[in-house]
């Protein structure tokens, strides 16, 4: 097993954080990061391990502070660079295009992460936290029997926010792009620049917290390889199809809580409600004043989010 680069100074997580390279079954190289339980000498007190499934454009170090929040509540944490982002293998000649050939290919990354976690004997029980695109990947993994006792979702991508007219024309655009050999091109209105370097803080769609915004911007400025631009046309088509299938399936038999900000502007809010309305025993928390990144919001929102997730996990040992 080969050690991978890990920027502890950027992650701002618990001591002992590190990363390794993994290879999915199709040979794509991904990166997994691990923060061991921070309370040295008290391993018996660890409550389990959180499997953090990040969103599109994200990378391990972005979740260093989340690892610290979970550590103070008794949990170890791992996170992953999905194929096509972070320091994992980029899939196209233009590394800034967010791309996947088939959305189900992310499950190959999940399988590699689970196999590695088993080989490391990470403390059980395990718990899933899926943010944004990681919420779609995570729900697919749950349907595939991901070995977790409970799940928490943060602004899960169970639908992508777009106008009805845009949604109507997506299949036509995808078909035309396929005929023209443009499926790997940027989706319309997107470009090859990282959102946090292109958007100003005042009307950004991620957080109201200037410190957390600076945290994200600083990462891309310090490590350009973390950067990712807009998605490919193929990614959009694959993602919409995957989301539709996930929402249509009967809910899995797994305890779940979902966090969703009142100011959400990235994922499709009705799709989240539809999924949670049909999840027996599932709890949806609507967080007033929060944007997309509820775990990277203002301090009181972050505290509520991590307390809610930790309490939920603790209730399902």
N, C-alpha and C positions, 0 to 999 in steps of 0.2 A: 504494500500500500504506500503510495507516494504522497508526501506532504505537498500541499498546495500553498500558494501565497495567501497570506492573511494579514490584513491591515488593522492590527489591534488598536493603534492610535486613532484610527478613524471610527472604529466600531464603538468605542467607549462602553464596552461590555465588562462582564465579570472577568477576573483573572483566569488564566488558563485557556482562553479561547484559541482555537486553532482550526485549520481546514485541511482537507485531503481531497485528492482527485479520485473520482469514481468513473467507471465506464458503464454506460447503459448497454443493454443486450445488442443494440445495433452499432455499437462502437463509439457513439457520441460521448465525449468527455464532459462531465459535469463536476461541480465542486460542492462539497458539503462542509458546513461549519458546525462546530460543537463547543458549547460552553458548559463545562462540568459544573456540578453543584458547588456553589461558592463557599458554603460553610464547611471549610476544611476540618477534618477530624470528626464530622458529625454526619457521615454518609448515611447512617441508619435513619436520619431524619428526612431524607429526600422523599418527596411525595410522588415522584415520577418524572417523566421526560415529555416535554412539549415538542411536537414536530411542527415547526413553523413552515408553512407553505406560502412563500411570498407571491406578490402580484407581478404583472407584466412590467418590465423595465427594472425590476428590483434585483437585489444581490444580498449576500450574507451580511456584510458589514452594516447595512441599513438597519438591521435588527439587533445590533449590539445592546442598545438601551432597552429594548424589549426583553432581551435575555437577562439584563440586570433586574428589571421589574419582576420577572418570573422567579429569578433567583431569591429575591427577598421574600417571596411567597413560598419557597421550598421546592422549586422545580429546576431541573436541568433543561437545556434547550438545544435543538439543532435547527439549522436552516439550510436552504439549498439554492444554488444558482441553477435555474432551469436551463435546458438547452436553448441556445440563441440569446442568452443575456448574461449579465455579470461577467465573470471570467470563464464561464463554460464555453464550449465550442460555439462559435457563431456559424450560422448555417448557410449564409450567402456571401458573395464577394463583397457586397456592401455591408459591413458589420453593424451599421446603425439601423438596419431594417429589422423590426421585431417580427420574426418569422417562425412558422412551424409548418411542416408538410401535412401532417394530420394531427388534430388536437389530441387524439388518443396516444400519440407518441410521448406525451408528457408522462404517461403511466409507466413507460420504460424507465424514466428518471426516478419515479416513485419506487419502482421495484428495486432499483440499485440502492437507493437510500435506505429502504427497509432492510435489505440484505446486509448492508454495512452496519446499521444500527443493531441488528441481531448479533453480528460478529463481534461488536464492541460491548455486548451485554449491557446496553444502556438501561438505567433503572426503569422498571415497570411499576405501575401501568404507564402506557403511553397515551398521549392526548393530542388531538389535531387542532391547530389553529390555521385556518385558511383565509388569507386576505385577498380580496379582489379576484384576479385570475386564479390565484391559489385556492380560492373558494370553489371554483369550478373543477380544478384539478383534484382538490381534496374530496369533493362530493363524488366524483367519478371513482376515486380510490376507495372511498367508503363502500360504494356499490360493489367494488372488487374485493371487499373484505379486508380493508386496511385494519391492522390489529391495534385499534385504539379503544379505550373505554368510554370516551365521550369526545365531542367535537365542539369547537367554537368557531364562528365565522365573523369576519369583519368586512363589511361592505362587499359581500360575495358577488362575483361576476356570474350571476345566474341569468343574466341578460345584459346587453350593452345599451346604454342610453343613446337613442337616436330618434329623430323625428319619424313618424309613420311613413312619410313620403320616402325618406332615405332608406328605411327598412324595406319598403316595397321594391326599390330599385336595386338593392344589394345583389340578388340573384342574377339580374340582368348585367350588372357591372362585372360580376365574377365570371359570367359566361363569356362576355366580350373580352375580358382580360385573358382568359384561357386561350381563346382563339388567336389573340394577338401576341401571346407569349409574355404577358405582363403580370401574371399572378404574383410574381415575386417583387413587384414594384410597390412603392408606398401607396397606402390607401388614400383616396382623394381627401384633400385638406390637411394631410399630415406631411411631415418632412423629417429629414435626418438630423434633428437636433434634440437633445435631451430636454424634456419639459421644464425641469427646474432651472435650466440655463436660459430658457426662452421666455418663460412667463415671469411676470413681476409678482412680488409677494402680495400686493394689495388685493388682487382678484384671483389668486391662485385657487385651484380646486382641491388642494390636498389638506391644508391645515390653516388654522387661525393663529398658530403659535410661531412668532418670529424666530425663536431659538431653534425649534425643530426644522423650520424652513432653512435656516442657515446651516444646520447639521446636514441636510440633504444636499444643498448646493455645494458645500465644502467637500463632500465626497467626490462629486463629479469633477470639481476643479482640481482635486488632489490626485485622482486616479481616473484618467480619461477613459480607460477600458470599462469602467462601470456604466458609461453612457449608452443610451439607447434611444433611438428616435421613434417615429411612428410605426404602426404595424403594416405588414404587407397585406395586399388585397386577399391573398390566400388565407392569412391568419384570421382576418375578419370573417370570411365565409365559413371557415372551419369552426371558429368560436361561436358564431351564431347558431350553427347546427348543433354543436355540443350543448350549448345552454338550453336550447329548445328541448332536447332529449332529456336533460337532467331535470327540468321543471315538470316534464310530463310523466316521469316515472313515479311510482308510489314511494313515499318517503321511507328511508331505511329505518331499521329498528336500532336507533342509537340516540342517547341523550344529547341534546344540542341547545346551544344558545347562539343567537346572532345579534351583532351590533351594527346599527345603521344610523348614520348621521342625518339630522334634519335638513342639512344643506347639501346633501349628496348630489353630485352632478356628473358622475362618471358611469356608474352601473345603473341598470334599469330597476327602479324602485318597485314598480308593480310585480316584476318577476320575483323579487325577494319576498314580497308579501304573499304571492301565490304559493311559493315553495313552503314558507313557514306556516301558512294557514292550513296546510295539509300534512304537517309534520306532527304526529301525535306526541303531546308533551313538550314540544319545542317551544322555546321562549324567544320572542323578538323584542329587543330593547331599542327603542327609538331615542337617540341621544340628541337633545336640543342643542343647537348651536355648533354641531360638529360637521366638518367636511368629510372627505373620503377616508382620510387616515385617522381613524379614531384612536389608534394606539400611538399616534404622533401628534396629538392635538394639544390644547391647553392643559395645564397640569391637572385640574380637577376632572377633566374628561378622561385623561390617561389613567388617573387613579381609579375612576369608576370602571373603566374598561378592563383593567388588569385585575381588579378586585372581583368583578363579575365572572371573568374567565376562571380565575383561580378558585373561587368558591364553587363554581360549577364542577370543575375537575375534582376538587377535594370531596365533593358529594358522591363521586363515582369511582371509588378506589378499586 
